[in-house]
């Protein structure tokens, strides 16, 4: 059964009317350090061209820590979306929130997203074909028909704008070729996985107008068993289509129009109950509740003094809400390039995106109707970037431009809080408008033939307006409902504020030899301020102010032994100020009901330092070895947390506590061997990824919020005939079937909200080129 809130709820400054009526989410990481495993004519490592600084450059010549995972490597990884790249690049954690899987959680060097709702903003910008994705909701971009993914670590505020204090992830899709051809691909795997992909390139007007269509379907069953009826939970059903028109009337002008549609009809978000005896949502393991086929599953968090542990068999529960997480996304991009104009090479990118999300979650994960949510979000963004890159003379290149972005979203969340008071529910409404405009300039100056200076600055003006409402309801029969309960009152509040900020960067790079680059820079970036939309008390709306990051980085990039060995090393220090930190607390409302409060604080300071080392070796033709290691020390330097615990204020000094999603150590190692086999070519790949212990969604580094170290081994083997017209491959992810906790939200006194990492996946892929 499908539920919708009709457009009968209104937020108005003079009065509030609510009318609610019923109607009805192997491999190899052989490019873990941004290297392509294919050899060049000399038998060494191949050059990779990236656009990390908004101009085409050899990756080894870019004076920042950047990795590029190629499209071929993404296919070997069997990475369906950006989350599949977790573990392949140093110092980046990629995931999603447990109960909102459509929201992307990217954390680079300890700087990441703090809340799933759109008002919280981003610290890592996801850029698709030059278009920043303003909302973290829907930002886990699907990785089919992708040329490469570039991951830039450290503040990128000069060239990529606000909300890039952690870095940027630049996704570049494959563009039309102008020649007729294409490819098709079918993947089958366990959990009834079936993927079908196809792309077709075709000329429309020879040499002038070209077209392309790319389509993908990804589907599988879930790997968690529902104790209510024995069904699977977490099924995936995604379909995506992209179309392109490329116009090239002459050598100096080209325009590409891309239109896309993405449709997701997934199972509801999964929550696993990690409550302990005495907590509000605890149900004893083995308890067989009315209406449940199976007894309550074993608790993954048996003691709040210990971290949670994933079981061998995954169970949860969904009782009383539809098994639904639907998302529809439409996008349209127009990119135009004029080369060799009197003012340089001009680029214009005009883009519009709209999406809608509707999903339900059984927040209690038991056979009791104690806690559930029904959430709907609609959002759109429009952006325009115009820039030019000009060679002032033989020694100076200047990039100058501007960017405008306008966004809007509205969201409702109906929260059944049966465990706090029988029949009680709470509806929160959010309506936000945001616009920003920025001007930037970045220059590269050759001081000598080998020494280069880069310097840039970006000015940004931004305005955010938020209107938020909270409304309480009580059902007459003592059972909380999404519709039909008696209103108990509520409130509406609003806020509006503008901010002006400047980010900058200055650095030197020295080409010590033809194969060795030394670099260093200082950069300042910032994340925008805003207002809190999911509130319980009027004052929780804020505003919260921008946060600022100052980073110093130095590194060396070098190729050795006739391009057979590549070593890249970077070291960094970051001063993180006015940090935006999400605070979640529980207070009694006017009816004496314990309700969930949310706000965002500018919490103080943190200090982040570490290093990253990546290497690729081609000891013999056909064999590529890769390795990486990252060390991260990310802690609060000054942070006095003012809390409200059950209505009582208290203060904690969190100086020295670890930042969330910031493991101290991470690393990867891999090998790929390509050789002749019979009448064709075979490729065998194996990769190991390690991520150390980290804390997740708890400022207090509690044991229950600790995520264990993870060890993953992935691999694949592929064979193609000499013509390379087709290929067949076998692949596996998490080959040893290790069972891990993916995330934990620790709510003391209530429960631990747990999410499991995927078990072993394996399958076969057939590809055909024409």
HELIX and SHEET records of a PDB file:
HELIX    1   1 UNK A   59  UNK A   61  5                                   3    
HELIX    2   2 UNK A   71  UNK A   77  1                                   7    
HELIX    3   3 UNK A   82  UNK A   85  5                                   4    
HELIX    4   4 UNK A  118  UNK A  120  5                                   3    
HELIX    5   5 UNK A  157  UNK A  160  1                                   4    
HELIX    6   6 UNK A  538  UNK A  541  5                                   4    
HELIX    7   7 UNK A  703  UNK A  705  5                                   3    
SHEET    1   A 2 UNK A   9  UNK A  10  0                                        
SHEET    2   A 2 UNK A  17  UNK A  18 -1                                        
SHEET    1   B 2 UNK A  49  UNK A  50  0                                        
SHEET    2   B 2 UNK A  57  UNK A  58 -1                                        
SHEET    1   C 5 UNK A  66  UNK A  70  0                                        
SHEET    2   C 5 UNK A 146  UNK A 153 -1                                        
SHEET    3   C 5 UNK A 167  UNK A 173 -1                                        
SHEET    4   C 5 UNK A 124  UNK A 128  1                                        
SHEET    5   C 5 UNK A 131  UNK A 133 -1                                        
SHEET    1   D 3 UNK A  92  UNK A  97  0                                        
SHEET    2   D 3 UNK A 100  UNK A 108 -1                                        
SHEET    3   D 3 UNK A 111  UNK A 112 -1                                        
SHEET    1   E23 UNK A 181  UNK A 189  0                                        
SHEET    2   E23 UNK A 193  UNK A 205 -1                                        
SHEET    3   E23 UNK A 209  UNK A 220 -1                                        
SHEET    4   E23 UNK A 236  UNK A 250 -1                                        
SHEET    5   E23 UNK A 253  UNK A 266 -1                                        
SHEET    6   E23 UNK A 325  UNK A 341 -1                                        
SHEET    7   E23 UNK A 344  UNK A 362 -1                                        
SHEET    8   E23 UNK A 372  UNK A 391 -1                                        
SHEET    9   E23 UNK A 396  UNK A 416 -1                                        
SHEET   10   E23 UNK A 424  UNK A 446 -1                                        
SHEET   11   E23 UNK A 451  UNK A 474 -1                                        
SHEET   12   E23 UNK A 486  UNK A 513 -1                                        
SHEET   13   E23 UNK A 516  UNK A 527 -1                                        
SHEET   14   E23 UNK A 547  UNK A 560 -1                                        
SHEET   15   E23 UNK A 565  UNK A 577 -1                                        
SHEET   16   E23 UNK A 605  UNK A 620 -1                                        
SHEET   17   E23 UNK A 623  UNK A 638 -1                                        
SHEET   18   E23 UNK A 665  UNK A 677 -1                                        
SHEET   19   E23 UNK A 680  UNK A 691 -1                                        
SHEET   20   E23 UNK A 710  UNK A 721 -1                                        
SHEET   21   E23 UNK A 726  UNK A 733 -1                                        
SHEET   22   E23 UNK A 761  UNK A 769 -1                                        
SHEET   23   E23 UNK A 181  UNK A 189 -1                                        
SHEET    1   F 3 UNK A 232  UNK A 233  0                                        
SHEET    2   F 3 UNK A 224  UNK A 226 -1                                        
SHEET    3   F 3 UNK A 315  UNK A 316  1                                        
SHEET    1   G 3 UNK A 272  UNK A 273  0                                        
SHEET    2   G 3 UNK A 751  UNK A 756 -1                                        
SHEET    3   G 3 UNK A 741  UNK A 747 -1                                        
SHEET    1   H 2 UNK A 530  UNK A 531  0                                        
SHEET    2   H 2 UNK A 542  UNK A 544 -1                                        
SHEET    1   I 2 UNK A 580  UNK A 588  0                                        
SHEET    2   I 2 UNK A 594  UNK A 602 -1                                        
SHEET    1   J 2 UNK A 640  UNK A 645  0                                        
SHEET    2   J 2 UNK A 648  UNK A 653 -1                                        
SHEET    1   K 2 UNK A 694  UNK A 695  0                                        
SHEET    2   K 2 UNK A 706  UNK A 707 -1                                        
END                                                                             
